[in-house]
């Protein structure tokens, strides 16, 4: 399971579109017989014809309007990250992780933590998270912890981490990336390339460094055999990378793709690795064992999620999807302020929109939203 968390590296795109396409995520564009893009559920409008009705086996069908984006929670102050399980939706906010029933209802605080939380991942009965200790004065005050999925007290597993950025879990371990030290004061170099990929048992113990010397590692994912991550690289240098390393083996990291323009998020299925870039073409893929990277399409992506047919991601002001094998990009929702995270279940797609908070102390406009069917 991959991480859900913040999007602080989502930057405005500048320059000519042609130059960005040339430096886009992945490699050659996957051939599309359908081409172009389509719109569904745009800003609450009806979805495309032929979609199944919301609620076909979904208990939320009685309250979700088919093809219309629905706000589950509004008035939030910059919500970040999102995850969903069989009954509830989760996001970062309120000084910890918040939750709401996935069909709607009253939001509640799952757990609080005195310091900032960067990202979280759901385990069977726990939420694992990375952030900073209360009163943190620097990036080396990072912490990895957990809290009961049913709610309760947050527990720190390890401290002293250097800017922990993303987290993933499997049946035995928690995995995370430490971004490492930021670069030069003039901003010409973003990373000092001392990021690390780490693991430790779910109940705690000695942390293990799986990979060191990484160029600002960002998203992380895990499957039964390997850990995968993206190195964000430096702004504008197209030196990001997609990496993997076997679990439980003494091995060097494997570079699955190089030359990526600010790679941001990552997910895996049974055959391929998918990732997003926040500068240029948004979504790309490569076989798990390596090969020629291919671009699926889109434009400007950070958070992403998978189901058995499509990749979903958050764009500049919209939620989009594209088939796993390539094809037309579909806009599921548009007119958003700043979507930063996306998740899917069998029926719906969910996202957080950071919104805005007026300087005069008025109500914030951040929201947790969904679209059924996806």
Short mmCIF file of the C-alpha atoms (twelve columns), coordinates in Angstrom:
data_MODEL
# 
_entry.id   MODEL 
# 
loop_
_atom_site.group_PDB 
_atom_site.id 
_atom_site.type_symbol 
_atom_site.label_atom_id 
_atom_site.label_alt_id 
_atom_site.label_comp_id 
_atom_site.label_asym_id 
_atom_site.label_seq_id 
_atom_site.Cartn_x 
_atom_site.Cartn_y 
_atom_site.Cartn_z 
_atom_site.pdbx_PDB_model_num 
ATOM 1   C CA . UNK A 1   0.000   0.000  0.000   1 
ATOM 2   C CA . UNK A 2   1.316   3.406  -0.938  1 
ATOM 3   C CA . UNK A 3   1.370   6.678  0.864   1 
ATOM 4   C CA . UNK A 4   -1.107  9.504  0.912   1 
ATOM 5   C CA . UNK A 5   0.031   12.900 1.996   1 
ATOM 6   C CA . UNK A 6   1.025   16.383 1.125   1 
ATOM 7   C CA . UNK A 7   1.616   18.075 -2.205  1 
ATOM 8   C CA . UNK A 8   4.026   20.841 -1.291  1 
ATOM 9   C CA . UNK A 9   6.066   20.326 -4.459  1 
ATOM 10  C CA . UNK A 10  3.150   21.027 -6.794  1 
ATOM 11  C CA . UNK A 11  4.570   23.948 -8.776  1 
ATOM 12  C CA . UNK A 12  3.229   26.210 -11.494 1 
ATOM 13  C CA . UNK A 13  4.210   25.220 -14.997 1 
ATOM 14  C CA . UNK A 14  6.176   27.761 -16.973 1 
ATOM 15  C CA . UNK A 15  7.664   27.662 -20.447 1 
ATOM 16  C CA . UNK A 16  6.503   26.353 -23.771 1 
ATOM 17  C CA . UNK A 17  4.179   23.365 -23.860 1 
ATOM 18  C CA . UNK A 18  6.264   21.667 -26.514 1 
ATOM 19  C CA . UNK A 19  9.349   21.759 -24.328 1 
ATOM 20  C CA . UNK A 20  7.461   20.202 -21.444 1 
ATOM 21  C CA . UNK A 21  6.074   17.385 -23.578 1 
ATOM 22  C CA . UNK A 22  9.583   16.548 -24.702 1 
ATOM 23  C CA . UNK A 23  10.630  16.275 -21.065 1 
ATOM 24  C CA . UNK A 24  7.435   14.664 -19.861 1 
ATOM 25  C CA . UNK A 25  6.891   11.740 -17.536 1 
ATOM 26  C CA . UNK A 26  7.946   8.344  -18.869 1 
ATOM 27  C CA . UNK A 27  8.936   7.919  -22.515 1 
ATOM 28  C CA . UNK A 28  6.988   7.401  -25.717 1 
ATOM 29  C CA . UNK A 29  3.252   8.113  -25.586 1 
ATOM 30  C CA . UNK A 30  1.166   4.935  -25.555 1 
ATOM 31  C CA . UNK A 31  -0.783  4.687  -28.799 1 
ATOM 32  C CA . UNK A 32  -4.440  5.577  -28.255 1 
ATOM 33  C CA . UNK A 33  -7.198  4.437  -30.570 1 
ATOM 34  C CA . UNK A 34  -9.671  6.747  -28.877 1 
ATOM 35  C CA . UNK A 35  -7.335  9.740  -28.489 1 
ATOM 36  C CA . UNK A 36  -8.090  13.137 -27.043 1 
ATOM 37  C CA . UNK A 37  -9.972  13.619 -23.805 1 
ATOM 38  C CA . UNK A 38  -13.502 13.470 -22.498 1 
ATOM 39  C CA . UNK A 39  -15.367 15.003 -19.601 1 
ATOM 40  C CA . UNK A 40  -17.543 13.315 -16.970 1 
ATOM 41  C CA . UNK A 41  -18.927 14.700 -13.749 1 
ATOM 42  C CA . UNK A 42  -17.394 18.084 -14.560 1 
ATOM 43  C CA . UNK A 43  -18.055 20.452 -11.661 1 
ATOM 44  C CA . UNK A 44  -21.096 18.422 -10.656 1 
ATOM 45  C CA . UNK A 45  -22.497 17.908 -14.143 1 
ATOM 46  C CA . UNK A 46  -23.874 14.550 -15.264 1 
ATOM 47  C CA . UNK A 47  -21.352 11.866 -16.167 1 
ATOM 48  C CA . UNK A 48  -20.849 10.264 -19.549 1 
ATOM 49  C CA . UNK A 49  -23.602 8.108  -21.025 1 
ATOM 50  C CA . UNK A 50  -23.375 4.398  -20.391 1 
ATOM 51  C CA . UNK A 51  -21.886 4.658  -16.904 1 
ATOM 52  C CA . UNK A 52  -23.476 2.346  -14.327 1 
ATOM 53  C CA . UNK A 53  -25.915 3.943  -11.950 1 
ATOM 54  C CA . UNK A 54  -24.499 4.911  -8.594  1 
ATOM 55  C CA . UNK A 55  -25.498 2.438  -5.969  1 
ATOM 56  C CA . UNK A 56  -25.395 -0.746 -8.062  1 
ATOM 57  C CA . UNK A 57  -24.470 -2.825 -5.024  1 
ATOM 58  C CA . UNK A 58  -23.129 0.234  -3.229  1 
ATOM 59  C CA . UNK A 59  -24.849 1.245  0.028   1 
ATOM 60  C CA . UNK A 60  -23.995 4.874  -0.763  1 
ATOM 61  C CA . UNK A 61  -26.177 4.744  -3.872  1 
ATOM 62  C CA . UNK A 62  -29.169 6.020  -1.925  1 
ATOM 63  C CA . UNK A 63  -27.415 9.317  -1.176  1 
ATOM 64  C CA . UNK A 64  -24.998 9.758  -4.106  1 
ATOM 65  C CA . UNK A 65  -26.317 11.314 -7.307  1 
ATOM 66  C CA . UNK A 66  -24.872 9.426  -10.301 1 
ATOM 67  C CA . UNK A 67  -22.195 11.386 -12.113 1 
ATOM 68  C CA . UNK A 68  -22.236 14.386 -9.780  1 
ATOM 69  C CA . UNK A 69  -19.351 15.356 -7.546  1 
ATOM 70  C CA . UNK A 70  -20.437 15.375 -3.911  1 
ATOM 71  C CA . UNK A 71  -18.889 17.199 -0.975  1 
ATOM 72  C CA . UNK A 72  -18.519 14.954 2.063   1 
ATOM 73  C CA . UNK A 73  -16.921 17.597 4.298   1 
ATOM 74  C CA . UNK A 74  -16.497 21.332 3.643   1 
ATOM 75  C CA . UNK A 75  -15.013 24.358 5.400   1 
ATOM 76  C CA . UNK A 76  -11.660 22.649 6.011   1 
ATOM 77  C CA . UNK A 77  -8.291  24.326 6.428   1 
ATOM 78  C CA . UNK A 78  -6.055  22.855 3.683   1 
ATOM 79  C CA . UNK A 79  -6.863  19.134 3.971   1 
ATOM 80  C CA . UNK A 80  -4.106  16.857 2.672   1 
ATOM 81  C CA . UNK A 81  -3.855  13.205 1.682   1 
ATOM 82  C CA . UNK A 82  -6.776  10.816 1.382   1 
ATOM 83  C CA . UNK A 83  -7.480  7.106  1.844   1 
ATOM 84  C CA . UNK A 84  -10.619 4.985  1.909   1 
ATOM 85  C CA . UNK A 85  -11.529 1.582  3.321   1 
ATOM 86  C CA . UNK A 86  -14.784 -0.386 3.337   1 
ATOM 87  C CA . UNK A 87  -16.629 2.098  5.523   1 
ATOM 88  C CA . UNK A 88  -14.730 5.365  5.962   1 
ATOM 89  C CA . UNK A 89  -12.649 8.087  4.282   1 
ATOM 90  C CA . UNK A 90  -9.505  9.475  5.955   1 
ATOM 91  C CA . UNK A 91  -7.405  12.617 5.456   1 
ATOM 92  C CA . UNK A 92  -4.831  14.804 7.229   1 
ATOM 93  C CA . UNK A 93  -6.334  17.674 9.186   1 
ATOM 94  C CA . UNK A 94  -7.320  18.913 12.606  1 
ATOM 95  C CA . UNK A 95  -3.833  18.318 14.011  1 
ATOM 96  C CA . UNK A 96  -3.917  14.633 13.105  1 
ATOM 97  C CA . UNK A 97  -5.927  12.366 10.828  1 
ATOM 98  C CA . UNK A 98  -9.638  12.976 10.315  1 
ATOM 99  C CA . UNK A 99  -12.334 10.561 9.144   1 
ATOM 100 C CA . UNK A 100 -15.907 10.559 7.847   1 
ATOM 101 C CA . UNK A 101 -18.251 7.725  6.764   1 
ATOM 102 C CA . UNK A 102 -17.786 7.190  3.042   1 
ATOM 103 C CA . UNK A 103 -21.521 7.636  2.450   1 
ATOM 104 C CA . UNK A 104 -21.410 10.922 4.363   1 
ATOM 105 C CA . UNK A 105 -22.016 12.012 7.931   1 
ATOM 106 C CA . UNK A 106 -20.261 13.837 10.725  1 
ATOM 107 C CA . UNK A 107 -16.446 14.059 10.484  1 
ATOM 108 C CA . UNK A 108 -14.371 13.143 13.515  1 
ATOM 109 C CA . UNK A 109 -10.740 13.238 14.615  1 
ATOM 110 C CA . UNK A 110 -9.259  9.735  14.429  1 
ATOM 111 C CA . UNK A 111 -6.166  10.760 16.365  1 
ATOM 112 C CA . UNK A 112 -4.251  13.926 17.166  1 
ATOM 113 C CA . UNK A 113 -0.518  14.558 17.110  1 
ATOM 114 C CA . UNK A 114 1.178   17.677 18.378  1 
ATOM 115 C CA . UNK A 115 3.435   18.081 15.333  1 
ATOM 116 C CA . UNK A 116 2.814   18.228 11.574  1 
ATOM 117 C CA . UNK A 117 1.857   15.020 9.749   1 
ATOM 118 C CA . UNK A 118 3.284   14.586 6.256   1 
ATOM 119 C CA . UNK A 119 1.582   11.411 5.017   1 
ATOM 120 C CA . UNK A 120 -0.204  8.258  6.188   1 
ATOM 121 C CA . UNK A 121 -1.067  4.739  5.033   1 
ATOM 122 C CA . UNK A 122 -3.787  2.351  6.205   1 
ATOM 123 C CA . UNK A 123 -2.950  -1.071 7.613   1 
ATOM 124 C CA . UNK A 124 -5.481  -3.735 8.662   1 
ATOM 125 C CA . UNK A 125 -6.058  -2.210 12.102  1 
ATOM 126 C CA . UNK A 126 -3.665  0.731  12.293  1 
ATOM 127 C CA . UNK A 127 -2.864  3.989  10.563  1 
ATOM 128 C CA . UNK A 128 0.873   4.445  9.988   1 
ATOM 129 C CA . UNK A 129 2.101   7.979  9.506   1 
ATOM 130 C CA . UNK A 130 5.188   10.158 9.116   1 
ATOM 131 C CA . UNK A 131 5.624   13.689 10.379  1 
ATOM 132 C CA . UNK A 132 7.517   15.747 12.921  1 
ATOM 133 C CA . UNK A 133 7.743   15.755 16.684  1 
ATOM 134 C CA . UNK A 134 5.796   18.464 18.554  1 
ATOM 135 C CA . UNK A 135 7.678   21.742 18.581  1 
ATOM 136 C CA . UNK A 136 9.960   20.625 15.756  1 
ATOM 137 C CA . UNK A 137 12.630  23.162 14.836  1 
ATOM 138 C CA . UNK A 138 14.046  21.418 11.764  1 
ATOM 139 C CA . UNK A 139 13.678  18.627 9.247   1 
ATOM 140 C CA . UNK A 140 15.770  16.192 11.317  1 
ATOM 141 C CA . UNK A 141 13.009  16.066 13.935  1 
ATOM 142 C CA . UNK A 142 11.042  13.605 11.798  1 
ATOM 143 C CA . UNK A 143 9.027   10.779 13.316  1 
ATOM 144 C CA . UNK A 144 7.311   7.575  12.143  1 
ATOM 145 C CA . UNK A 145 4.328   6.382  14.159  1 
ATOM 146 C CA . UNK A 146 1.002   4.612  14.233  1 
ATOM 147 C CA . UNK A 147 -2.446  4.956  15.749  1 
ATOM 148 C CA . UNK A 148 -5.370  2.514  16.063  1 
ATOM 149 C CA . UNK A 149 -7.671  2.543  13.038  1 
ATOM 150 C CA . UNK A 150 -10.562 2.551  15.486  1 
ATOM 151 C CA . UNK A 151 -9.204  5.756  17.020  1 
ATOM 152 C CA . UNK A 152 -6.995  6.362  20.014  1 
ATOM 153 C CA . UNK A 153 -3.549  7.514  21.050  1 
ATOM 154 C CA . UNK A 154 -0.796  8.022  18.472  1 
ATOM 155 C CA . UNK A 155 2.431   6.106  19.165  1 
ATOM 156 C CA . UNK A 156 5.879   7.152  17.873  1 
ATOM 157 C CA . UNK A 157 7.930   4.227  16.546  1 
ATOM 158 C CA . UNK A 158 11.129  6.099  15.714  1 
ATOM 159 C CA . UNK A 159 12.324  9.718  15.775  1 
ATOM 160 C CA . UNK A 160 15.332  11.564 14.386  1 
ATOM 161 C CA . UNK A 161 14.329  11.064 10.745  1 
ATOM 162 C CA . UNK A 162 15.497  13.583 8.151   1 
ATOM 163 C CA . UNK A 163 12.320  14.978 6.580   1 
ATOM 164 C CA . UNK A 164 10.147  11.845 6.288   1 
ATOM 165 C CA . UNK A 165 7.916   12.407 3.299   1 
ATOM 166 C CA . UNK A 166 5.875   9.297  2.426   1 
ATOM 167 C CA . UNK A 167 4.962   5.942  3.982   1 
ATOM 168 C CA . UNK A 168 3.713   2.496  2.930   1 
ATOM 169 C CA . UNK A 169 2.896   -0.738 4.777   1 
ATOM 170 C CA . UNK A 170 2.650   -4.458 4.107   1 
ATOM 171 C CA . UNK A 171 1.855   -7.390 6.403   1 
ATOM 172 C CA . UNK A 172 5.118   -7.204 8.347   1 
ATOM 173 C CA . UNK A 173 6.782   -3.817 7.954   1 
ATOM 174 C CA . UNK A 174 6.357   -0.088 7.554   1 
ATOM 175 C CA . UNK A 175 8.400   1.634  4.847   1 
ATOM 176 C CA . UNK A 176 9.129   5.318  4.408   1 
ATOM 177 C CA . UNK A 177 11.320  7.775  2.547   1 
ATOM 178 C CA . UNK A 178 13.371  10.524 4.145   1 
ATOM 179 C CA . UNK A 179 13.758  13.384 1.675   1 
ATOM 180 C CA . UNK A 180 17.045  14.443 3.265   1 
ATOM 181 C CA . UNK A 181 18.634  17.891 3.340   1 
ATOM 182 C CA . UNK A 182 17.394  20.697 1.141   1 
ATOM 183 C CA . UNK A 183 19.930  22.202 -1.234  1 
ATOM 184 C CA . UNK A 184 21.646  25.516 -1.728  1 
ATOM 185 C CA . UNK A 185 20.379  28.747 -0.231  1 
ATOM 186 C CA . UNK A 186 19.987  30.346 -3.686  1 
ATOM 187 C CA . UNK A 187 17.664  27.553 -4.749  1 
ATOM 188 C CA . UNK A 188 19.762  26.432 -7.731  1 
ATOM 189 C CA . UNK A 189 19.999  22.935 -6.274  1 
ATOM 190 C CA . UNK A 190 17.045  21.525 -4.378  1 
ATOM 191 C CA . UNK A 191 18.483  18.293 -3.017  1 
ATOM 192 C CA . UNK A 192 21.786  17.359 -1.414  1 
ATOM 193 C CA . UNK A 193 21.118  13.758 -2.517  1 
ATOM 194 C CA . UNK A 194 21.257  12.301 0.978   1 
ATOM 195 C CA . UNK A 195 17.711  10.966 1.051   1 
ATOM 196 C CA . UNK A 196 17.041  7.457  2.313   1 
ATOM 197 C CA . UNK A 197 14.524  4.641  1.958   1 
ATOM 198 C CA . UNK A 198 13.806  2.971  5.300   1 
ATOM 199 C CA . UNK A 199 11.889  0.086  6.882   1 
ATOM 200 C CA . UNK A 200 11.140  -1.358 10.297  1 
ATOM 201 C CA . UNK A 201 8.770   -3.983 11.783  1 
ATOM 202 C CA . UNK A 202 5.180   -2.865 12.265  1 
ATOM 203 C CA . UNK A 203 5.483   -3.048 16.055  1 
ATOM 204 C CA . UNK A 204 8.792   -1.204 16.133  1 
ATOM 205 C CA . UNK A 205 12.426  -2.175 16.323  1 
ATOM 206 C CA . UNK A 206 15.665  -1.138 14.673  1 
ATOM 207 C CA . UNK A 207 15.157  0.835  11.432  1 
ATOM 208 C CA . UNK A 208 16.836  -0.583 8.331   1 
ATOM 209 C CA . UNK A 209 18.248  1.618  5.571   1 
ATOM 210 C CA . UNK A 210 17.209  0.029  2.284   1 
ATOM 211 C CA . UNK A 211 18.744  2.703  0.051   1 
ATOM 212 C CA . UNK A 212 20.854  5.821  0.687   1 
ATOM 213 C CA . UNK A 213 22.120  8.703  -1.420  1 
ATOM 214 C CA . UNK A 214 18.737  9.320  -3.034  1 
ATOM 215 C CA . UNK A 215 17.889  12.531 -4.885  1 
ATOM 216 C CA . UNK A 216 14.928  13.758 -2.828  1 
ATOM 217 C CA . UNK A 217 12.847  10.558 -2.633  1 
ATOM 218 C CA . UNK A 218 9.128   11.257 -2.731  1 
ATOM 219 C CA . UNK A 219 6.287   8.715  -3.085  1 
ATOM 220 C CA . UNK A 220 6.687   5.076  -2.018  1 
ATOM 221 C CA . UNK A 221 4.818   1.832  -2.708  1 
ATOM 222 C CA . UNK A 222 5.312   -1.832 -1.873  1 
ATOM 223 C CA . UNK A 223 4.206   -5.215 -3.210  1 
ATOM 224 C CA . UNK A 224 4.991   -8.793 -2.194  1 
ATOM 225 C CA . UNK A 225 8.558   -8.712 -3.528  1 
ATOM 226 C CA . UNK A 226 9.863   -5.151 -3.720  1 
ATOM 227 C CA . UNK A 227 9.760   -1.579 -2.503  1 
ATOM 228 C CA . UNK A 228 9.329   1.145  -5.141  1 
ATOM 229 C CA . UNK A 229 9.855   4.881  -4.900  1 
ATOM 230 C CA . UNK A 230 10.349  7.990  -6.985  1 
ATOM 231 C CA . UNK A 231 13.227  10.414 -6.641  1 
ATOM 232 C CA . UNK A 232 11.794  13.868 -7.231  1 
ATOM 233 C CA . UNK A 233 15.128  15.341 -8.264  1 
ATOM 234 C CA . UNK A 234 15.759  19.073 -8.722  1 
ATOM 235 C CA . UNK A 235 13.316  21.589 -10.155 1 
ATOM 236 C CA . UNK A 236 13.786  22.019 -13.884 1 
ATOM 237 C CA . UNK A 237 16.687  19.574 -14.262 1 
ATOM 238 C CA . UNK A 238 14.672  16.500 -15.333 1 
ATOM 239 C CA . UNK A 239 16.787  14.295 -13.078 1 
ATOM 240 C CA . UNK A 240 14.034  12.469 -11.215 1 
ATOM 241 C CA . UNK A 241 13.947  8.678  -11.228 1 
ATOM 242 C CA . UNK A 242 11.790  5.636  -10.546 1 
ATOM 243 C CA . UNK A 243 13.550  3.108  -8.317  1 
ATOM 244 C CA . UNK A 244 13.021  -0.315 -6.732  1 
ATOM 245 C CA . UNK A 245 14.780  -2.692 -4.376  1 
ATOM 246 C CA . UNK A 246 13.910  -6.300 -3.407  1 
ATOM 247 C CA . UNK A 247 12.484  -6.899 0.066   1 
ATOM 248 C CA . UNK A 248 14.667  -8.938 2.408   1 
ATOM 249 C CA . UNK A 249 17.652  -9.213 0.080   1 
ATOM 250 C CA . UNK A 250 21.079  -7.621 0.057   1 
ATOM 251 C CA . UNK A 251 20.879  -5.785 -3.252  1 
ATOM 252 C CA . UNK A 252 21.517  -2.427 -4.835  1 
ATOM 253 C CA . UNK A 253 18.578  -0.249 -5.886  1 
ATOM 254 C CA . UNK A 254 17.398  -0.741 -9.464  1 
ATOM 255 C CA . UNK A 255 16.654  2.302  -11.626 1 
ATOM 256 C CA . UNK A 256 13.458  1.603  -13.570 1 
ATOM 257 C CA . UNK A 257 13.273  5.017  -15.247 1 
ATOM 258 C CA . UNK A 258 15.541  8.073  -15.299 1 
ATOM 259 C CA . UNK A 259 15.309  11.621 -16.620 1 
ATOM 260 C CA . UNK A 260 11.910  12.256 -15.034 1 
ATOM 261 C CA . UNK A 261 10.705  15.863 -14.597 1 
ATOM 262 C CA . UNK A 262 9.934   16.097 -10.884 1 
ATOM 263 C CA . UNK A 263 8.435   12.650 -10.246 1 
ATOM 264 C CA . UNK A 264 5.952   12.897 -7.402  1 
ATOM 265 C CA . UNK A 265 3.728   9.891  -6.652  1 
ATOM 266 C CA . UNK A 266 3.900   6.148  -7.342  1 
ATOM 267 C CA . UNK A 267 1.646   3.082  -7.359  1 
ATOM 268 C CA . UNK A 268 2.011   -0.537 -8.495  1 
ATOM 269 C CA . UNK A 269 -0.224  -3.331 -9.707  1 
ATOM 270 C CA . UNK A 270 0.588   -6.944 -10.603 1 
ATOM 271 C CA . UNK A 271 2.613   -6.083 -13.705 1 
ATOM 272 C CA . UNK A 272 3.607   -2.408 -13.806 1 
ATOM 273 C CA . UNK A 273 4.777   0.638  -11.903 1 
ATOM 274 C CA . UNK A 274 2.905   3.905  -12.460 1 
ATOM 275 C CA . UNK A 275 4.045   7.370  -11.448 1 
ATOM 276 C CA . UNK A 276 3.176   11.016 -11.866 1 
ATOM 277 C CA . UNK A 277 5.222   14.093 -12.696 1 
ATOM 278 C CA . UNK A 278 4.356   17.641 -11.744 1 
ATOM 279 C CA . UNK A 279 6.162   19.228 -14.681 1 
ATOM 280 C CA . UNK A 280 5.016   18.110 -18.113 1 
ATOM 281 C CA . UNK A 281 3.074   15.021 -19.158 1 
ATOM 282 C CA . UNK A 282 1.500   13.675 -16.014 1 
ATOM 283 C CA . UNK A 283 1.304   9.861  -15.909 1 
ATOM 284 C CA . UNK A 284 3.745   7.157  -16.999 1 
ATOM 285 C CA . UNK A 285 4.353   3.443  -16.511 1 
ATOM 286 C CA . UNK A 286 7.063   0.793  -16.815 1 
ATOM 287 C CA . UNK A 287 7.066   -3.019 -16.229 1 
ATOM 288 C CA . UNK A 288 7.860   -4.059 -12.655 1 
ATOM 289 C CA . UNK A 289 11.127  -5.623 -13.753 1 
ATOM 290 C CA . UNK A 290 12.153  -2.647 -15.855 1 
ATOM 291 C CA . UNK A 291 11.986  -1.883 -19.557 1 
ATOM 292 C CA . UNK A 292 10.994  1.028  -21.730 1 
ATOM 293 C CA . UNK A 293 8.928   3.648  -19.856 1 
ATOM 294 C CA . UNK A 294 5.756   4.763  -21.601 1 
ATOM 295 C CA . UNK A 295 3.658   7.871  -21.143 1 
ATOM 296 C CA . UNK A 296 -0.057  7.378  -20.559 1 
ATOM 297 C CA . UNK A 297 -0.892  11.050 -20.955 1 
ATOM 298 C CA . UNK A 298 -2.481  13.821 -18.958 1 
ATOM 299 C CA . UNK A 299 -0.845  17.059 -17.927 1 
ATOM 300 C CA . UNK A 300 0.559   17.987 -14.529 1 
ATOM 301 C CA . UNK A 301 -0.048  15.273 -11.943 1 
ATOM 302 C CA . UNK A 302 0.873   14.611 -8.360  1 
ATOM 303 C CA . UNK A 303 -1.180  12.174 -6.277  1 
ATOM 304 C CA . UNK A 304 -2.421  9.070  -8.098  1 
ATOM 305 C CA . UNK A 305 -4.470  5.927  -7.435  1 
ATOM 306 C CA . UNK A 306 -5.216  2.703  -9.330  1 
ATOM 307 C CA . UNK A 307 -8.062  0.293  -9.812  1 
ATOM 308 C CA . UNK A 308 -8.281  -2.692 -12.177 1 
ATOM 309 C CA . UNK A 309 -8.924  -0.537 -15.253 1 
ATOM 310 C CA . UNK A 310 -7.629  3.018  -14.790 1 
ATOM 311 C CA . UNK A 311 -5.118  5.410  -13.256 1 
ATOM 312 C CA . UNK A 312 -6.640  8.384  -11.405 1 
ATOM 313 C CA . UNK A 313 -4.793  11.557 -10.496 1 
ATOM 314 C CA . UNK A 314 -5.096  15.122 -9.254  1 
ATOM 315 C CA . UNK A 315 -4.291  17.777 -11.835 1 
ATOM 316 C CA . UNK A 316 -4.015  21.539 -11.485 1 
ATOM 317 C CA . UNK A 317 -7.747  22.036 -10.848 1 
ATOM 318 C CA . UNK A 318 -9.295  18.702 -11.777 1 
ATOM 319 C CA . UNK A 319 -9.508  14.968 -11.117 1 
ATOM 320 C CA . UNK A 320 -8.744  12.807 -14.143 1 
ATOM 321 C CA . UNK A 321 -8.346  9.201  -15.228 1 
ATOM 322 C CA . UNK A 322 -6.809  7.261  -18.111 1 
ATOM 323 C CA . UNK A 323 -6.984  3.514  -18.926 1 
ATOM 324 C CA . UNK A 324 -4.085  1.437  -17.586 1 
ATOM 325 C CA . UNK A 325 -3.130  0.451  -21.140 1 
ATOM 326 C CA . UNK A 326 -3.448  3.988  -22.502 1 
ATOM 327 C CA . UNK A 327 -6.272  5.793  -24.246 1 
ATOM 328 C CA . UNK A 328 -8.361  8.900  -23.814 1 
ATOM 329 C CA . UNK A 329 -7.974  10.960 -20.670 1 
ATOM 330 C CA . UNK A 330 -11.308 11.590 -18.923 1 
ATOM 331 C CA . UNK A 331 -11.910 14.614 -16.715 1 
ATOM 332 C CA . UNK A 332 -14.037 13.437 -13.771 1 
ATOM 333 C CA . UNK A 333 -14.279 16.765 -11.942 1 
ATOM 334 C CA . UNK A 334 -13.044 20.243 -12.781 1 
ATOM 335 C CA . UNK A 335 -13.239 23.767 -11.431 1 
ATOM 336 C CA . UNK A 336 -11.487 22.735 -8.217  1 
ATOM 337 C CA . UNK A 337 -9.193  25.097 -6.313  1 
ATOM 338 C CA . UNK A 338 -6.223  22.882 -5.432  1 
ATOM 339 C CA . UNK A 339 -6.812  19.125 -5.474  1 
ATOM 340 C CA . UNK A 340 -3.856  17.388 -3.834  1 
ATOM 341 C CA . UNK A 341 -4.791  13.750 -3.215  1 
ATOM 342 C CA . UNK A 342 -6.975  11.034 -4.728  1 
ATOM 343 C CA . UNK A 343 -8.208  7.566  -3.699  1 
ATOM 344 C CA . UNK A 344 -10.588 4.990  -5.174  1 
ATOM 345 C CA . UNK A 345 -12.720 2.095  -4.038  1 
ATOM 346 C CA . UNK A 346 -14.971 -0.275 -5.983  1 
ATOM 347 C CA . UNK A 347 -17.570 2.390  -6.694  1 
ATOM 348 C CA . UNK A 348 -16.183 5.895  -6.303  1 
ATOM 349 C CA . UNK A 349 -13.236 8.246  -6.592  1 
ATOM 350 C CA . UNK A 350 -12.445 10.512 -3.617  1 
ATOM 351 C CA . UNK A 351 -10.198 13.561 -3.330  1 
ATOM 352 C CA . UNK A 352 -9.128  16.423 -1.093  1 
ATOM 353 C CA . UNK A 353 -9.242  20.001 -2.368  1 
ATOM 354 C CA . UNK A 354 -7.121  22.320 -0.245  1 
ATOM 355 C CA . UNK A 355 -9.251  25.341 -1.085  1 
ATOM 356 C CA . UNK A 356 -8.342  28.716 0.398   1 
ATOM 357 C CA . UNK A 357 -8.505  30.456 3.773   1 
ATOM 358 C CA . UNK A 358 -9.176  34.214 3.684   1 
ATOM 359 C CA . UNK A 359 -6.787  36.450 5.568   1 
ATOM 360 C CA . UNK A 360 -9.630  38.134 7.428   1 
ATOM 361 C CA . UNK A 361 -10.378 34.997 9.428   1 
ATOM 362 C CA . UNK A 362 -13.366 33.951 7.345   1 
ATOM 363 C CA . UNK A 363 -14.339 30.378 6.607   1 
ATOM 364 C CA . UNK A 364 -11.867 28.153 4.758   1 
ATOM 365 C CA . UNK A 365 -12.996 26.379 1.605   1 
ATOM 366 C CA . UNK A 366 -11.046 23.113 1.775   1 
ATOM 367 C CA . UNK A 367 -13.146 20.012 1.140   1 
ATOM 368 C CA . UNK A 368 -13.266 16.225 0.977   1 
ATOM 369 C CA . UNK A 369 -15.225 15.152 -2.108  1 
ATOM 370 C CA . UNK A 370 -16.297 12.066 -4.067  1 
ATOM 371 C CA . UNK A 371 -17.781 11.047 -7.398  1 
ATOM 372 C CA . UNK A 372 -19.981 7.963  -7.790  1 
ATOM 373 C CA . UNK A 373 -19.638 6.145  -10.163 1 
ATOM 374 C CA . UNK A 374 -16.001 6.727  -10.991 1 
# 
